[in-house]
Every structure is written in structure tokens, then in C-alpha cells.
Amino acid sequence: MKILVFLFLILSTGILGFDHDHKRFNGVLQKYVKQGKVNYSSLQKDSEFPMYLKELSGVSQEEYNSFSVDQKLSFLINAYNAFTFQLILDHYPVKSIKKIGGFFRSPWKVEFFQLLGKKRNLDWIEHENLRVFFREPRIHFAIVCASKGCPPIRNEAYTPTKLNSQLQSQTEEFFKDSKKNYFDLESKTFYVSPIFKWFEKDFTRENEIRVFLQKSLDVKIEPKETRVKYTDYDWTLNE
């Protein structure tokens, strides 16, 4: 009996280290995310979600430094999405994430959570870490801004062992959404999400944006013969 109690204490206090399978968050996503939409009103009452946020906040900079590249990337993507949930819940009910933060400060600059030993904001995860250290444009199809215009949130957590296939799946699903991205043959125009405008540098390290879009949308026309226009972005809450 003493051995069983000891093992329980080890598991419950996290002595064995951070759970890179993100089981708690995976359970939350399975429960409250359907077809890319989030049931925030029910998520408010969930007891597992705050425990997952606590797990994230409990990781020190030193522990994070010991993670593999895929462990770090999974950790930061899940952290971004989970803390975005929390930001919405802190102000729920709200019609749009853009209603949070005030006139002089965007919601992405509000410091409301602890990560790697310091108070952080969502921009810190995205612009100071994800975009800087990983050079992985597919993150833009994985991190979600709680809006209908962004790629639909996946109903499973990102994990190091499945990360590449998950990112690829997210990318393919986003390009299948003809409301956000399509090619008009008659005018030879790519109509695509403003994401490709806002983060053009992330998508064009090897080629310009039309080359990237040609491959992603499987367009047979030479990129130089095409042009790009951006669709409207719907900031309504992804509820």
C-alpha cells in the first residue's frame, strides 16, 4: 500500500516531468471542440482545464531548454491555444477577441499568464518564440486566435511524435476551405486568407507567395501569370 501511495504522489505532483502527450489538454479539446468550434460556456465549468494551465505554467526555463525541438514546438503551440481559451473565458461572454484589451492595447499584448518563470502574453509565444526559433510556417494553421476567420482549432493536442503529420493535416484542411482560400481561373487570381499577407515573410523564405500558393492549391498556371487578393477576415468568436 505504501508503494502505491508513493507512486500516486509522484504522478500527481509531476516529479516525473512534463507530460509531452498533453493528455489533459487533449481530453479538453475532445470534449469541447467540434468541427473547429469551441463550447466556451461548458469549458468554463471544466476542472481539468485549469490543471493543464497549471502544468504549462509549472515548466521552468531550464526544463524547457532540455526539451527536443518537437517537444518545444508542441509545447508552445498548445500553450498558445490553451491560454487563448483562458483569455476568452476571463472575459466571457464576448463576441470577439478583439473586444479584449482596450483601445491602446491589443488582446495579444495582455500579460495574463505565467510561462517559463515570467508573466507573458500571447504575442510573446508567437512573435518572440514560434516565428523566431522554428522557421515553420505551418504554425499559422495550428495556433488559433479564437475567431471564425482563423484556421479551425484541432480537437486534439499537438504532440512531438505526431507533430509533422498534424501540421501537414492542418495545412491541407485550411486550403480545402474555399471560403478562405481559392483560385479563380478566369481572372487567374488567388483569393486567400489575410494570414498570407500578415505573415508573408514566414511563407516566402524560399519562394515568393504566389509560388507557395500555387503548390498549396495545386494550381497548374505559372505563378508569374497570377495575382493575389485577400479575403475578408471574420473576427467573430469561434463559438
C-alpha positions in Angstrom: 0.0 0.0 0.0 2.8 2.4 0.9 4.4 1.8 -2.5 1.1 2.6 -4.3 0.7 5.8 -2.3 4.2 6.9 -3.1 3.7 6.2 -6.9 0.5 8.2 -6.8 2.2 11.2 -5.2 5.0 11.1 -7.8 2.5 11.1 -10.6 0.2 13.7 -9.2 3.0 16.2 -8.3 4.7 16.0 -11.7 8.0 14.7 -10.4 8.3 12.5 -13.4 8.4 15.7 -15.6 6.1 17.4 -18.1 3.6 15.3 -20.0 4.6 15.7 -23.6 1.5 13.8 -24.7 -0.5 16.8 -23.3 -3.2 14.3 -22.1 -5.2 16.8 -20.1 -5.4 19.3 -22.9 -6.2 16.5 -25.4 -9.2 15.5 -23.2 -10.4 19.1 -23.1 -10.2 19.5 -26.8 -12.0 16.2 -27.4 -14.8 17.3 -25.1 -15.3 20.9 -26.1 -14.2 21.3 -29.7 -16.4 20.2 -32.5 -15.7 21.0 -36.2 -13.3 23.8 -35.2 -15.8 25.5 -32.9 -15.4 25.8 -29.1 -18.0 25.3 -26.4 -16.8 28.1 -24.2 -19.8 28.1 -21.8 -19.2 24.4 -20.9 -15.4 24.8 -20.9 -15.9 27.4 -18.1 -17.0 24.7 -15.7 -14.3 22.1 -16.6 -12.0 21.1 -13.8 -9.2 19.6 -15.9 -8.5 22.7 -18.0 -7.2 24.8 -15.1 -5.0 21.9 -14.1 -3.5 21.8 -17.6 -2.8 25.5 -17.5 -1.0 24.9 -14.2 1.1 22.2 -15.8 2.2 24.6 -18.5 3.0 27.3 -16.0 5.0 24.9 -13.9 7.6 24.3 -16.6 10.8 26.3 -15.8 13.1 27.8 -18.4 15.7 25.2 -17.5 13.3 22.3 -18.1 12.1 23.8 -21.4 15.7 24.2 -22.5 16.1 20.4 -22.1 13.1 19.7 -24.5 13.7 18.4 -28.0 12.8 20.8 -30.9 9.5 19.0 -31.5 8.7 19.0 -27.8 9.3 22.7 -27.6 7.2 23.4 -30.7 4.3 21.2 -29.4 4.5 22.8 -26.0 4.3 26.4 -27.4 1.5 25.6 -29.9 -0.6 24.0 -27.2 0.2 26.8 -24.7 -0.8 29.4 -27.2 -4.2 27.8 -27.9 -4.8 26.9 -24.2 -4.1 30.4 -23.0 -6.2 31.9 -25.8 -9.0 29.8 -24.4 -8.3 31.2 -21.0 -8.3 34.8 -22.3 -11.7 34.3 -23.8 -13.0 32.6 -20.6 -11.7 35.5 -18.5 -13.9 37.9 -20.5 -16.8 35.6 -21.4 -19.3 36.2 -22.8 -17.6 38.2 -25.5 -18.4 38.5 -29.3 -14.8 38.8 -30.5 -11.3 38.5 -29.1 -10.7 42.0 -30.5 -13.1 43.4 -27.8 -10.5 42.4 -25.2 -7.6 44.6 -24.2 -8.8 48.1 -24.6 -8.2 50.9 -27.2 -4.5 51.2 -26.7 -3.5 47.6 -26.1 -4.3 44.5 -28.2 -5.6 41.3 -26.6 -2.4 39.6 -27.8 -0.3 42.0 -25.6 -2.2 41.5 -22.4 0.1 39.8 -19.9 -2.3 37.4 -18.1 -0.4 34.1 -17.7 2.8 32.7 -16.4 5.2 30.7 -18.7 8.8 29.7 -18.2 9.0 31.6 -15.0 7.7 35.0 -16.1 4.4 36.8 -16.8 3.7 36.5 -20.6 1.4 37.5 -23.4 0.3 35.6 -26.5 2.5 37.8 -28.7 5.5 36.6 -26.8 4.7 33.0 -27.7 4.1 33.7 -31.4 6.4 36.5 -32.4 9.3 36.1 -30.0 9.4 32.3 -30.0 7.4 30.4 -32.6 8.2 32.6 -35.5 11.8 33.3 -34.5 13.3 30.0 -33.4 11.5 27.3 -35.5 11.0 28.8 -39.1 8.0 26.6 -39.5 5.2 28.5 -41.5 2.6 25.7 -40.8 2.3 27.1 -37.2 -0.1 29.6 -38.6 -2.6 26.8 -39.3 -2.1 25.4 -35.8 -2.3 28.4 -33.4 -5.8 29.8 -33.2 -7.0 33.3 -32.5 -10.4 32.3 -31.2 -12.1 33.7 -34.4 -14.0 32.2 -37.3 -11.5 33.7 -39.8 -8.6 31.7 -38.4 -7.9 28.0 -39.2 -10.3 25.8 -37.2 -8.8 24.5 -34.0 -7.9 20.9 -34.0 -9.7 18.7 -31.5 -6.5 17.0 -30.3 -3.4 18.3 -28.7 -0.2 18.6 -30.6 2.4 16.0 -29.6 6.1 15.6 -30.6 5.5 12.1 -32.0 2.7 13.3 -34.4 3.7 16.9 -34.9 4.7 16.8 -38.5 1.6 14.9 -39.7 -0.6 17.1 -37.5 0.8 20.3 -39.0 0.5 19.0 -42.5 -3.1 17.9 -41.9 -3.9 21.4 -40.6 -2.4 23.0 -43.6 -4.3 20.8 -46.1 -7.6 21.3 -44.2 -7.1 25.1 -44.3 -6.5 25.1 -48.0 -9.6 23.0 -48.6 -11.8 25.8 -47.1 -12.9 27.6 -50.3 -14.5 30.4 -48.3 -11.0 31.4 -47.2 -8.7 30.2 -50.0 -9.4 29.5 -53.7 -8.1 30.2 -57.2 -10.2 31.9 -59.8 -9.2 30.5 -63.1 -11.0 33.2 -65.2 -9.1 36.1 -63.6 -6.0 34.0 -62.7 -6.3 35.3 -59.1 -5.6 33.7 -55.8 -8.2 34.7 -53.2 -6.7 33.8 -49.9 -6.8 34.5 -46.2 -5.1 37.7 -44.9 -2.9 35.3 -42.9 -0.7 35.1 -46.0 -0.4 38.9 -46.1 0.3 39.4 -42.4 2.9 36.6 -42.3 4.1 36.7 -45.8 7.8 36.6 -44.8 7.2 33.2 -43.0 5.8 31.7 -46.2 8.3 33.2 -48.6 11.7 32.2 -47.3 12.3 30.0 -50.3 10.0 31.5 -52.9 7.5 34.3 -53.3 4.0 34.0 -52.1 2.4 33.0 -55.5 4.8 30.0 -55.7 3.7 28.9 -52.2 0.0 29.3 -53.1 0.4 27.5 -56.4 1.8 24.4 -54.8 -0.7 24.5 -51.9 -3.8 25.0 -54.0 -2.4 22.7 -56.8 -2.8 25.4 -59.5 -1.3 24.5 -62.9 -0.8 28.0 -64.1 2.7 29.6 -63.8 2.8 31.8 -60.7 4.1 34.8 -62.6 0.9 34.8 -64.6 -1.3 35.1 -61.5 -2.1 37.7 -58.9 -3.1 37.6 -55.2 -6.1 39.2 -53.4 -7.0 38.8 -49.8 -10.4 37.7 -48.5 -12.2 39.3 -45.5 -11.2 38.0 -42.1 -14.1 37.2 -39.7 -13.2 38.1 -36.1 -16.4 36.7 -34.7 -15.8 34.3 -31.8 -15.3 30.7 -32.9 -18.0 29.5 -30.6 
